[in-house]
Amino acid sequence: MLGNLFKKKSMYKFSEPENTACMVCSHVLENNAPILYVSHDQEDGMWQFLCGAKNHETQHAKIIGLFEATNIDSTINELHEMPLGVGATRETINDSWQPFKI
């Protein structure tokens, strides 16, 4: 079990501390949907990892640590250098991230 913990930790590529607060939707947190939309807020630097659904409401917002987000979906590590004020989307978990300016 410890070996798996260290293995996961080595995949963490973000420069922010692992306990940096980030937002996910309940669909992602409960493993009901993949992360298809990511944003890195210009104003406060907060990361958001969402399923891409258009009908999110306040009760869908959950706060977790950035390390936990990478454990939910390690492919978000590809975005570790994404600057503030930029987002990225993809159609499926197997697609490449497509960046956009927020």
Secondary structure, 3 states (H helix, E strand, C coil): CHHHHHHHHHCCCCCCCCCCEEEEEHHHHCCCCCCCEEEECCCCCCEEEECCCCCCCHHHEEEEEHHHHHHHCHHHHHHCCCCCCEEEECCCCCCCCEEEEC
